[in-house]
Amino acid sequence: MYMKIYRHFDLLSLIVLSFSGLFIFLILMFSPPATYEYFLFRKQIVGSVFGLVCIFGIVAVLSPKECSRIFYCRKDNSGKKYSFQEKWVTYSTSLVLGFRIVHGHHPFCDNFSFHEFRIKDKTFCTSCTGLLLGALISLFGAFIYFSSNLYIPSFFISIGLLAVALGLLLPLLNLKGTILRLSLNAFFIFGVFLILIGIDTLAQSVFIDLLLILFSIFWLFTRISLSQWNHQKICDECGNKCEFKKII
């Protein structure tokens, strides 16, 4: 049965709340607080919190227990069977800098061909790779901005809002280009950074900055939930009777 998104109240709630958050910061872009609050070490505190969020995000992408929980699975002692709760899928891993990186955590199916890309004999998730690149770039940018006195034009906020909106809608757009999907996921995370530094310059409020960081976590949760829904929809529409479809 085709999985209509309007039948999923939880997803609709996440989408509405996420775009409500985007609207709040759009309003703040045009109507910033009339007075600035004085908070000692404001930029250092906000920069540290945002940096930690980026680092946790990077670890979540690299760690198989945190990255794509719906498809992640673990080898058993024989090294042949892979499982995570009730989900089953075949994949391979590599040990990089102490992290066990999961490759090819989507099912081996043509319907997921644009969700991954291949380098030699390894497949990589476009979404995870994009989010990783976006987090790395944002972490580097945050270090530069929050350790300096740079002035950021307010139009950076509008670019960031557009990037986050596109990132949230990506699972619903059914785009086929692998590079495009990777780029939009990276742009999604970088968009959060652009909103943050634009709002910080404009409002100079630790409360608004931290509110944005909380929303960024919520936006990412919404993005992951929509991605999971999209994966289930793809399998639901697929005519192949594969092992994965039996349990999804």
ABEGO torsion letter per residue (X at the ends): XBBBAAABAAAAAAAAAAAAAAAAAAAAAABBBABBBBBBGAAAAAAAAAAAAAAAAAAAAABAAABGAAABBBBBAAGABBBBEABBBBBBBBBBGGBBBBBGABBBBAAAAAABBBBEABBBBAAAAAAAAAAAAAAAAAAAAAABABBBBAAAAAAAAAAAAAAAAAAAAGBABAAAAAAAAAAAAAAAAAAAAAAAAAAGBAAAAAAAAAAAAAAAAAAAAAAAAAAAAAAAABABBBAAAAAX
